[in-house]
């Protein structure tokens, strides 16, 4: 019994010392990988903040006569809460965290229990297939076996570090998915805003031209205007009605696209509201935006983490050539067995094993070479995306600058078109011009009003695209 206690004590001592060795200097060798749960936390916070907006949208669907106001920020939050891509990216990040745990398990003790009962020809021997003790003895026993890695000179630790970096890459992918959904939502939101503005212009145009038709019709009946004036006025009214039909169809299509992005299967009733922040001024210099994009773009961060993970994995593959040192301990009891072969009813032992790789058909060399090539490929992918980010930010900034200039120019154009239309109407009433001049002024005013409305919505989306390209968080 004293020997039994001694062996058990040895096993516990080996396990404790090995576990302590595996945890030495964790900050320098095994950096702590943040849990993927913070991605889910962001989603939970977002869902809490947007609960009221989703409830309002649901009320709107049940009460078609009372549309609710929907801002761009509310639309973004609803889309993030409902889009399945967000959930997929979060689940992949959590799955990668389990890979970290799998890799780290090799550093922890491995304990297993065994229960064996053997019916054999007493004293017979195995004569083929084994180099271990070949004698077969009838017996029954139970025991526990403990294995503990002492060191493999960095191989397992680098595998764990690689898994942690891959987890960070998946978390960055989740953030990139959020940014993609936000950009898609902004695009359809501003498209719907533009369609609403166009419809409003079309309705005003129809009303104004209907008034003109009524006036010209009265003047024609009084023989003060010719039938050709009435014909021109009616043609202009029909063109305005066609414009209104197209605008209504475009608005319905834009709202259907917005419903799809927000995750609603049926038509919702809401009124879109442009936020004052949508007309934020454009930064005067593009270089700070490029620096921000290189630092904050989640897709670029994902490739950078993946590149670092590939470097750690490559180092681990090269370390397969190094020895592996491990401890092994067993303890158990044999209640059934011949005393001729089992001198004691218990057994126990501890030991240390050194394994040195000598030759395995060049497999380790091929794996190390493959890992090195993967590192080079990851580096080139990162460099390629960084170049694309610089190009995309510069292009988005130029587009936003042009959109801002168009807002100013179209505003001036609309002002001049309104003035020209007023003068043309006055000249026509005084008999100083023909219906052709008035029709041309009406057409120019309609086109200017539509261009001005489109320019404002296009500037809003251009700023949203610039935020996306610079890595702005939704």
Buried (B, 14 or more C-beta within 10 A) or exposed (E): EEEBEEBBEBBEEBBEEBEEEBEEEEEEBBEEBEBBEEBBEBBEEBBEEBEEBBEBBEEBBEEEEEBBEBBBBBBBBBBBBBBEBBBEBBBBBBEBBEBBEEBBEBBBBEEEEEEEEEEEEEEEEEEEEEEEEEEBBBBBBEBBBBBBBBBBEBBBBBBBBBBBBBBBBBBBBBBBBBBBBBBBBBBBBBBBBBBBBBBBBBBBBBEBBBEBBEBBBEBBEEEEBBEEBBEBBBBBBEBBBEBBEBBBEBBBBBBBBBBEBBBBEEEBBBEBEBEEEBEEEBBEEBEEBBEBBBEBBBBBBBBBBBBBBBBBBBBBBBBBEBEBBBBBBBBBBBEEBEEEEBEEBBBBEBEEEEEEEEEEEEEBBEBBBEBBEBBEEBBEBBEEBBEEBBEBBBBBBEBBBEBBEBBEEBBEBBEEBBEBBEEBBEBBEEEEBBBEBBBBBBBBBBBBBBBBBBBBBBBBBBBBBBBBBBBBEB
